[in-house]
């Protein structure tokens, strides 16, 4: 994960409501998920996920990834989170929590020839404004 603005801090575990020890959140296929907290007045958690095809299915991997992230969603009370990536279900996806959706984010798909030369997917970005700040992912 890269930031051209605010600092990022890697997140590897979360504290859910059902146990005192931290829960590891990067358990499914090493390298298929990256999680970071974006520094700011109200920290933002960003997740990049890849739905690795395992034994012919990406759905099973995506389900495991979401299960691994559940303690993080609980810890953050389902607020200030962006989960995005290539889930191998035809298109790339960006999911946001309701508080971000209320800010009317703008989604951009970079369907340009240069992008297709680098990957079989077009880059996608989400942007919204809040209290004088601009977020882009």
C-alpha positions, 0 to 999 in steps of 0.5 A: 500500500502506498500513500502520496499524502498522509502517513500510513501505518500497517495494521496486522491485528485487531481487538474484537469484543469477544477476547482480550488477545489481539486477533490476527487479520492477515491469515488468508494467503500471505500477500493477498491482503494489506491493511493500513491506518491513514493518519489524520484527525479521524484515522481511516482504515484502508484494506487492499484485498485480492481474491486469490483463486484457490482450487478453482474458486475465488469466492472461498478466499474472499469469504475467508478474507472477510471473516479474518477482517471481522474483528477489525470491523468490530474494533472500528465499529464499522466506521471510517473504512475502505475495503477495495481490490480485485476479488476475481469476480469480473470487476474490481470493487470498492466498499465503504462504511456508511459514514463515508458513503454519506459524504457522497464519494466520487468513483473514477475508473481509469479506462485508458489505453495506458492502464490496460498495458499494465494490467488486465484491470483498470485502476479505480479510485474513490475520492471524498471531501471532509473538514478541509481534507481530501481523501483518495484511494 
